[in-house]
């Protein structure tokens, strides 16, 4: 049994939790692990890294482990109202997310810490993180895209990376105390993950932590059209740089993406240039150029070659004059609204497992809607949101949804799966949902592969 409070309790043994436990043990730090649903596989993992397992469901175990630890590292999926979080706070234990622990480790590196750039926001985080990574690699820097990209930052500390591009979810930022990036972009904000955070203000405050520890030499990249994000940027110690479609230090002028110094590249040279593609590109350019890590030429080269990640308004096929798009990554109404503003005549497939959000926000572009196919646990809520706006039907499966969408669509329309909800009613993740949608569409078109 541990006699002193010098162990770290890693709670939640998915990708991030395992990476934290493994890295801590490699560094000789005592680790205790737990999970809400402990399995034999979890126990085997713990044994393989030399960690002790605690089952907090057993009487007295949670209180006992709190007397043995000085740090709790919860997995991103552990909400703030969880018993293990409440207990840690009651015992005055430091709660540190994976990126917080990683940041502290990096500060002790013998050759000094490597540059870190970061991205947060409700939508566009992953794409912008990958854009930044592509730009910095074009500049010749070994750059790792980490954090919410499903590659934990802590897993990359022992690599030969020269720069870390960190996607910062609100889950990871919530439990930070010292985390800092030399340049970081906050893309946007809208209600999301309220089932996890409890309130919109708590969600906003978690995002704002990205700029809490900035130095005057750091750069905070903020959207020119969001007064609340701008206020946080101005209140930080960092130098503020703005971006936006028409206003900001980085903006569109005519058909050119421009910075304070002039043109970067032409919109026509980008492989895809929907409105959100352009603002994501401007934010990425600002981070890379203002940090001094890349030049305008590096930005142009990367933007002109960049391929978007799957499940993000991903073109699937054209069938009888109708274009089909997979936007399964849109798990909130705000995310879905990006797709709804990108097209003019839409048959929308939407629904899934809601996470406490107002789905009526999805009816934000009524003039663009031809029809809606409602799916999943939230089908009734989706139907109510679009009642009186356009034709609404319900589907019992993805194949049924695709079949009904084909009947409803006309030549020149777009059919887009942009659910506005999570996938956890029918699927294990948004990728599985998107793959199922694409397979169903390809079966319709006789192009199944």
C-alpha positions in Angstrom: 0.0 0.0 0.0 1.2 3.5 -0.7 2.3 5.2 2.5 2.6 8.8 1.2 0.5 10.9 -1.1 2.9 10.8 -4.1 1.0 8.7 -6.6 -1.0 9.7 -9.6 -4.5 8.3 -10.0 -5.2 7.8 -13.8 -9.0 7.4 -14.1 -10.4 6.2 -17.4 -8.4 3.7 -19.4 -9.0 4.5 -23.0 -6.4 6.0 -25.4 -5.4 9.1 -23.3 -5.5 7.3 -19.9 -3.3 4.5 -21.1 -0.8 6.9 -22.6 -0.6 8.9 -19.3 -0.2 5.8 -17.2 2.5 4.3 -19.5 4.5 7.6 -19.7 4.3 8.2 -15.9 5.5 4.7 -15.1 8.4 5.1 -17.6 9.5 8.1 -15.6 9.3 6.1 -12.3 6.2 7.8 -11.0 3.8 5.6 -9.0 0.5 5.1 -10.7 -2.9 3.9 -9.6 -5.5 3.2 -12.3 -9.2 2.9 -12.4 -12.2 3.0 -14.7 -16.0 3.1 -14.4 -16.2 -0.2 -16.2 -13.1 -2.2 -15.2 -12.3 -5.2 -17.3 -9.8 -8.0 -17.3 -8.1 -6.2 -20.2 -7.7 -3.1 -18.0 -6.2 -5.2 -15.3 -3.7 -6.8 -17.8 -2.7 -3.4 -19.0 -2.1 -2.2 -15.4 0.0 -5.2 -14.7 2.0 -4.6 -17.9 3.0 -1.1 -16.9 3.4 -1.8 -13.2 0.3 0.1 -12.0 -2.1 -0.8 -9.2 -5.8 -1.1 -10.0 -8.5 0.5 -7.8 -12.2 -0.3 -8.2 -14.0 2.8 -6.9 -17.3 0.9 -7.0 -16.2 -1.1 -4.0 -17.0 0.3 -0.6 -14.3 2.6 0.8 -12.0 2.3 -2.2 -12.5 5.9 -3.5 -11.8 7.5 -0.1 -8.8 5.2 0.4 -7.2 6.1 -2.9 -7.7 9.8 -2.3 -5.5 9.5 0.8 -2.7 7.9 -1.3 -2.4 10.3 -4.3 -1.4 13.9 -5.0 -2.6 14.1 -8.6 -5.8 12.9 -10.3 -5.6 12.6 -14.1 -9.1 12.0 -15.5 -9.7 10.8 -19.0 -11.4 13.4 -21.3 -14.7 11.6 -21.0 -15.0 11.9 -17.2 -17.4 14.8 -16.6 -17.0 17.5 -13.9 -19.9 16.1 -11.8 -18.3 12.6 -11.6 -17.8 11.2 -8.1 -14.0 10.9 -8.6 -13.8 14.6 -9.5 -15.9 15.7 -6.6 -13.8 13.6 -4.2 -10.5 14.9 -5.5 -11.7 18.5 -5.0 -12.9 17.8 -1.5 -9.4 16.4 -0.7 -7.5 19.3 -2.3 -5.9 17.0 -4.9 -4.5 18.6 -8.1 -6.6 17.5 -11.1 -4.5 17.5 -14.3 -5.5 16.5 -17.8 -3.3 14.7 -20.2 -2.1 18.0 -21.8 -1.4 19.5 -18.4 0.8 16.6 -17.3 2.5 16.6 -20.7 3.2 20.3 -20.5 4.8 19.9 -17.1 6.9 17.0 -18.3 8.1 19.0 -21.3 9.3 21.8 -19.1 11.9 19.5 -17.5 13.3 18.3 -20.8 17.1 18.4 -20.7 17.4 20.3 -24.0 14.6 22.7 -23.0 10.9 22.6 -24.0 9.9 22.5 -27.6 7.5 25.1 -29.2 3.8 24.3 -28.7 1.0 25.8 -30.8 -2.6 25.1 -30.0 -6.2 25.3 -31.3 -9.5 25.3 -29.6 -13.1 26.1 -30.5 -16.4 24.4 -30.9 -15.9 23.4 -34.5 -12.9 23.2 -36.9 -10.3 22.2 -34.3 -9.1 19.0 -35.9 -8.9 20.5 -39.4 -7.1 23.6 -38.3 -4.7 21.5 -36.2 -3.9 19.4 -39.2 -3.6 22.6 -41.4 -1.0 24.0 -38.9 0.8 20.7 -38.9 1.0 20.7 -42.7 2.2 24.3 -42.8 5.0 23.6 -40.2 6.0 20.5 -42.0 6.3 22.5 -45.2 8.6 24.8 -43.3 10.8 21.8 -42.6 9.8 21.3 -38.9 9.0 17.8 -37.6 5.6 18.5 -36.2 3.2 16.2 -34.4 -0.6 16.8 -34.4 -1.7 15.7 -30.9 -4.3 16.1 -28.2 -7.9 15.7 -29.3 -6.6 14.3 -32.6 -6.6 10.8 -30.9 -2.8 10.9 -30.5 -2.1 12.1 -27.0 0.5 14.8 -26.5 2.2 12.7 -23.8 2.7 9.9 -26.3 4.7 12.2 -28.6 7.1 13.7 -25.9 9.6 10.9 -26.5 9.7 11.4 -30.3 12.0 13.6 -32.3 9.3 16.2 -32.9 10.4 19.8 -33.1 7.0 21.3 -32.6 3.7 20.1 -31.1 0.4 21.2 -32.6 -2.2 20.5 -29.9 -5.9 20.3 -30.5 -7.4 21.4 -27.2 -10.9 20.1 -26.4 -12.8 21.7 -23.5 -12.4 18.4 -21.6 -8.6 18.7 -21.8 -8.5 22.4 -21.0 -10.8 22.1 -18.0 -8.1 20.4 -15.9 -5.2 22.6 -16.8 -3.2 24.9 -14.4 0.0 25.7 -16.2 -0.5 24.6 -19.8 0.7 27.3 -22.3 1.2 27.5 -26.0 3.5 30.0 -27.8 0.7 30.7 -30.3 -2.9 29.5 -30.2 -6.2 30.0 -32.0 -9.7 30.0 -30.6 -11.8 29.5 -33.7 -15.4 30.0 -32.5 -17.8 29.2 -29.6 -21.4 27.8 -29.4 -23.2 25.7 -26.8 -21.7 22.1 -26.8 -21.0 19.3 -24.3 -23.4 20.8 -21.8 -24.1 17.3 -20.5 -20.4 17.2 -19.5 -19.8 20.9 -18.4 -23.2 21.6 -16.9 -23.6 25.1 -18.2 -22.5 27.1 -21.2 -20.5 29.5 -19.0 -18.5 26.5 -17.6 -17.9 25.4 -21.2 -16.7 28.9 -22.2 -14.5 29.2 -19.2 -12.8 25.9 -19.9 -12.0 27.1 -23.5 -10.6 30.4 -22.1 -8.0 28.5 -20.0 -6.0 28.1 -23.2 -4.9 31.8 -22.8 -4.7 31.8 -19.0 -0.9 31.5 -18.8 0.2 33.4 -21.8 3.3 35.5 -21.8 3.7 38.9 -23.7 5.8 37.0 -26.3 2.9 34.7 -27.1 0.2 35.1 -29.7 -3.6 34.8 -29.2 -5.4 34.4 -32.5 -9.1 35.3 -32.2 -12.1 35.6 -34.6 -12.8 39.2 -35.5 -16.6 38.7 -35.2 -16.8 37.2 -31.7 -16.8 39.9 -29.0 -16.6 37.4 -26.1 -13.5 35.6 -27.5 -11.9 38.9 -28.4 -12.5 40.1 -24.8 -10.6 37.0 -23.4 -7.8 37.6 -25.9 -7.5 41.2 -24.9 -7.4 40.3 -21.2 -4.6 37.8 -21.7 -1.0 38.8 -21.6 -0.5 37.6 -25.2 -0.4 39.8 -28.3 -3.7 39.5 -30.1 -4.1 38.8 -33.8 -7.5 38.6 -35.5 -8.9 36.6 -38.4 -12.2 36.6 -40.3 -13.8 36.3 -43.7 -13.9 40.0 -44.3 -12.4 41.7 -41.3 -9.3 41.0 -39.3 -5.5 41.0 -39.5 -5.9 37.8 -41.6 -8.9 38.1 -44.0 -10.1 37.7 -47.6 -9.5 40.5 -50.0 -11.1 39.9 -53.3 -10.2 36.3 -54.1 -7.0 36.3 -52.0 -6.3 35.1 -48.5 -4.3 38.0 -47.0 -2.3 38.8 -43.9 -1.2 42.1 -42.5 1.7 42.1 -45.1 -0.4 41.3 -48.2 -1.6 38.2 -50.2 -0.9 34.7 -49.1 -2.5 32.6 -51.8 -5.6 32.6 -54.0 -8.8 30.9 -52.8 -9.0 29.2 -56.2 -5.7 27.4 -55.5 -7.2 25.6 -52.4 -8.6 22.1 -53.1 -11.7 23.0 -51.2 -12.9 26.5 -50.3 -16.2 26.4 -48.4 -16.6 29.4 -46.1 -15.3 27.5 -43.0 -12.4 26.1 -45.0 -11.3 29.7 -45.6 -11.6 30.9 -42.0 -9.8 27.7 -40.8 -7.0 28.5 -43.2 -6.8 32.1 -42.1 -6.5 31.0 -38.4 -3.8 28.4 -39.3 -1.9 30.9 -41.3 -2.0 33.4 -38.4 -0.7 30.9 -35.9 2.2 29.8 -38.1 3.3 33.1 -39.4 2.8 35.2 -36.2 4.7 32.5 -34.2 7.7 32.9 -36.5 7.7 29.2 -37.3 6.7 29.5 -41.0 6.7 32.0 -43.8 4.0 33.1 -46.2 5.5 30.7 -48.9 5.2 27.7 -46.5 1.6 28.6 -45.7 0.7 28.9 -49.4 2.4 25.6 -50.3 0.5 23.7 -47.5 -2.9 25.3 -48.2 -2.7 24.5 -51.9 -2.0 20.8 -51.2 -4.1 20.2 -48.1 -6.7 17.4 -48.1 -9.5 17.6 -45.5 -9.9 14.8 -43.0 -12.8 12.4 -43.6 -16.3 12.9 -42.2 -16.1 16.7 -42.5 -18.4 17.7 -45.4 -16.7 15.0 -47.3 -17.9 14.5 -50.9 -19.1 10.9 -51.4 -20.6 10.8 -54.9 -22.9 12.4 -57.5 -26.1 10.5 -58.3 -28.7 11.7 -60.8 -27.5 15.3 -60.5 -27.5 15.1 -56.7 -24.3 15.5 -54.7 -23.9 13.5 -51.5 -21.8 14.7 -48.6 -20.7 13.0 -45.3 -20.5 15.4 -42.4 -20.8 12.8 -39.6 -18.3 14.8 -37.5 -21.0 17.5 -37.0 -22.1 16.4 -33.5 -23.7 19.7 -32.4 -26.2 22.1 -34.0 -23.4 24.7 -34.4 -21.3 22.2 -36.3 -24.2 21.2 -38.5 -25.0 24.8 -39.3 -21.6 25.0 -41.0 -22.8 22.5 -43.6 -26.2 24.1 -43.9 -24.6 27.4 -44.8 -22.4 25.9 -47.4 -25.1 24.7 -49.8 -28.2 26.2 -51.4 -30.8 23.4 -51.7 -30.4 20.7 -49.1 -31.9 17.3 -48.1 -30.5 16.9 -44.6 -30.1 13.7 -42.7 -29.9 14.6 -39.0 -30.3 13.1 -35.5 -28.6 10.8 -33.1 -28.0 11.0 -29.4 -28.4 14.6 -28.2 -26.0 15.9 -25.6 -28.3 18.4 -23.9 -28.3 20.9 -26.8 -31.1 23.0 -28.4 -31.7 21.2 -31.7 -34.1 23.9 -32.9 -30.9 25.9 -33.8 -30.4 23.5 -36.7 -33.3 25.2 -38.5 -31.1 28.3 -39.0 -31.3 28.3 -42.8 -34.9 27.6 -43.7 -34.6 29.0 -47.2 -31.9 26.4 -48.0 -33.9 23.4 -46.9 -35.8 21.1 -49.3 -36.4 18.3 -46.8 -35.1 16.6 -43.6 -34.7 12.9 -42.8 -34.7 12.5 -39.0 -32.8 9.6 -37.5 -31.8 8.1 -34.1 -32.9 8.8 -30.5 -33.5 12.5 -31.3 -35.6 11.9 -34.4 -38.7 13.4 -32.7 -36.7 16.5 -31.6 -35.3 17.0 -35.1 -38.8 16.6 -36.6 -40.1 19.3 -34.2 -37.2 21.6 -35.0 -38.0 21.6 -38.8 -41.8 21.4 -38.5 -43.3 24.1 -40.7 -39.9 24.7 -42.4 -39.8 21.9 -44.9 -40.9 18.3 -45.5 -39.8 16.0 -42.6 -39.7 12.2 -42.6 -38.3 9.7 -40.1 -36.0 6.8 -40.8 -35.4 3.6 -38.8 -31.9 3.0 -40.1 -29.1 4.6 -42.1 -30.0 2.6 -45.2 -33.6 3.7 -44.8 -32.5 7.3 -44.4 -30.4 7.2 -47.5 -33.2 5.7 -49.5 -35.7 8.3 -48.4 -33.3 11.1 -49.1 -32.9 9.9 -52.6 -36.6 10.1 -53.2 -36.8 13.6 -51.7 -33.8 15.1 -53.6 -34.0 16.7 -57.0 -31.2 17.3 -59.5 -29.1 20.2 -58.3 -29.8 19.4 -54.6 -27.3 18.3 -52.0 -27.9 15.4 -49.6 -25.8 15.8 -46.5 -25.5 13.7 -43.4 -24.9 16.4 -40.8 -26.4 15.0 -37.6 -26.1 17.7 -35.0 -25.9 14.9 -32.5 -23.5 12.3 -31.3 -23.5 8.8 -32.8 -23.8 6.8 -29.6 -27.4 5.6 -30.2 -26.6 3.5 -33.3 -22.8 3.6 -33.5 -19.7 3.5 -31.4 -18.3 6.8 -32.9 -18.9 9.3 -35.7 -16.5 7.6 -38.0 -18.5 4.4 -37.9 -21.6 6.4 -38.6 -20.0 8.2 -41.5 -18.7 5.0 -43.0 -22.1 3.4 -42.8 -23.7 6.4 -44.6 -21.1 6.3 -47.4 -21.5 2.6 -47.9 -25.3 3.0 -48.1 -24.9 5.8 -50.7 -22.4 3.8 -52.8 -24.8 0.9 -52.7 -27.5 3.1 -54.2 -25.1 4.3 -56.9 -23.7 0.9 -57.7 -20.3 2.1 -56.7 -19.9 0.2 -53.4 -16.4 -0.5 -52.3 
